[in-house]
Structures are given as C-alpha cells and as structure tokens.
C-alpha cells in the first residue's frame, strides 16, 4: 500500500517535495542521530519533521538557504520532544547512549580497533555527564561541524553565549576524561 495515494495533496507535490528535501536527508538524519543518540529516535525525529514540512511545500520553495532552515526546524522539534518527555511521568528514553562510528581502517589490528572503541565509549560516557545545553552545542559544533552562525540560526542562542557554553562544555569534557 502506498500512502501517497491517500494523502490529500496532488501527486506532483510528492515529487517536488522529494526533490527539494532529498539532498538534505542524510545531513538531517546525522543531526537527528547526534541529538538523540539512538537510530530509532533519529528516524522518528526526521519522520516527524517531514510530516510537519510536507504541507509547507510552497513556503520551502521560497527559502534561499534551505539547509540551515531545516536544521533549525529539526533542532526545535527535538527540543519540543525533550520538553514533552520531561513533563511526562513515563521515561520513554531510558538511558541515552550517544554512539559514534569507529574510524578504524581495514589495516588496523584487533588491539587498535579495541582502543578506538574504548575511546569512543569513554567519550560517550563523558558527553552524557554534560548538561543538555553543553552537550548539544559540543555535538553540533565539534562533532557535526556546524559553524557558530549556523548554530545561532538553529537555536536562536546568541553567538557569545554559544562560545561560552562551548568553552565550558569542552572544559568539563577535559575534566571528565582525565
């Protein structure tokens, strides 16, 4: 069954929507994954984003720089979900674990691969000890490579505040990792 047949919009809107958002899906998923730390949650977040954006196709076609706009919407949707979960008496997330891909080369032996995996595990544990505001900014800037200006447009946090929170978050990570 194809859901497109039941959607209340014209079929040509689907192809326009896919061509407009298709180039951004990988980056959106990576951002969602970095924010949520879980594959399933990242997929759900991107899916929620797409469902919210489809009726806004006309508006999206007018936007000059779509990537930062999409990232900002995704980030705000993530924050809304966090706030909703904090108000909920049920813990749906459980223990979060941020997973990074290992960057072991095929030439590395078992000792090197183990060392890389252990280092990633230590970093994940250290990141979990940061406050939400510090962890998100460190991940957006240092892991995902967003510029300060892009983070500012996503989060509406002043650049000076972003810099100070990044500095404090990095300092806290160094302390935890020692």
N, C-alpha and C positions, 0 to 999 in steps of 0.2 A: 504494500500500500504506500503510495507516495503522498505525503502530507500536502504537497504543493497543490494537489487537486482540490483540497478542502480549504485552502487559505482564501480569505475574502478579497485578495488583490489580484490584479491581472497577472497573467503568466510571464509577460515580458518584464515585469518588475523583478521577478526572481533572477533572471539573467543579469539585469542591471545591478542588483544587489550583490550577486556573486562576483561580478567583475569589479565592482567598487571595493568590496571588502576582502576579496580573495588574496590580494598581495599583502594584506596586513594580518592575516590569521595566525601565521607562525609566530610573529612578534607578540601578538595579543596573548596567544597561548603561553609563550615563555614568560611573559609578565604575570599572567594569572598563576602560573605554576610557582613562580618565585614568591608571589604574595601569599598563596595558600599553603604551599609546601606539599600538596597532595595532587596526584594526577586527576583523580576523580573530581575533586573540588575545583581544580583549574578548568576542567572540561565543562563542569556545571556553570562556572562563572562566565566562561566565554559563551556558552549557550544562552544564558540569561541575557548577556549583552546583546547577542544577535537578535533575540526575540524582542528586546526593547528597541533596537535600532531599525528593524525592518519597516515599521510604519513611518519612520523618519527618513525614508529614502530621498525624497525631494530635498530636504534640508541638507543631508550629507553630500549631495551632488553639488551644493553651493559652497562647500568648505574647501578653502585653498590647501591647507595643510591638514590632511585627514589623520595622519598617524598620531600627532600629539593630542588631537581632539579625542580620538578613540581611546588612547591610553588614559586620558583624564576621566572619561566616562567609565572605563573598566575599573580604575582605582576607586572612584566614588561608589561604584556598585559594590566593590569589595568592602569598603568601609561601612556601607549601609548593612551589608550582611553581618559584619562583625558586631555592629551595634545591636542588630536584631538578635543575634545569638547571645549577647551579653544580657539582654533583657529576658531571654528565655530561661526557664528553670531547668531545662534539659540541656546537658552538654553533648552537642551533636558532633563536635570536632574531636573530642578525646585529646590525646597527646599529639600535638603537631610535631612533625618532623620535616625539616627542610632538606630535600635531597638534591645533591649536586651530582652531575655526571662526572665520572672519573675521567681523567685525561691521560690515562696510561697508554703508551704506544704498544703496538704489537711486539716490539723488541724487548719490552720490559719483562723481567722475570717475576716469579711469584713474590719475592721479597719487595720489589719496587711497587707492584700492584697493591700489596697489603699495606705498605707505608702510605700510599696515596689514599687508599680507602680509610685508613685510620685517621689521617689528617683531615679528610672531609668530614668524618664523623665528629672529630673534636670541634671543627668549625661550626657544624650544625648545632652541636650542644651549646657552644658559646653564643651563637646567634639567638638561641631560644631563651637565653638568660637576659638578653637586652629587652628594654621596654618596646612596645609595639611601634611607637613613633621613631625610635632609633633604628630598630631592625628594618622597617620598611624603607627608610631613607638609605641605609647602608646597602640594602639589596638593590634598590632602584639605581643608585649611582655606581657602586663599586662592582656589583655582580652583573647587572643588566646593561650598564654603560650609558644610562640616560644622563644628559647634561643637567646642570643646575637649573637652567632656564626651562628645560622640558619638565623637570620635576616640579618647578614652580607652577607651570601651566596645568599640570595634572592635579596637584594637591592644593593649590592656592595658598601655600605656605611661603612667606617672604624669603627671598634668596639668602639674606643674612641669617635667618632662623635655620634654614636648611644647612648652611655652612656650619653653624654652631652645633646643630644636632648631629651632623655627620662627624664632626670632630669629637664630640663626646661619645658617640657610638663607637667610633674606631678606638678611642682611648679605652673604653670599657672592654672591647673585644681583646685588646692587647693585655689588659689586666687579667681577664679570664683565661686567656691562652697561656699565661706564664706558669 
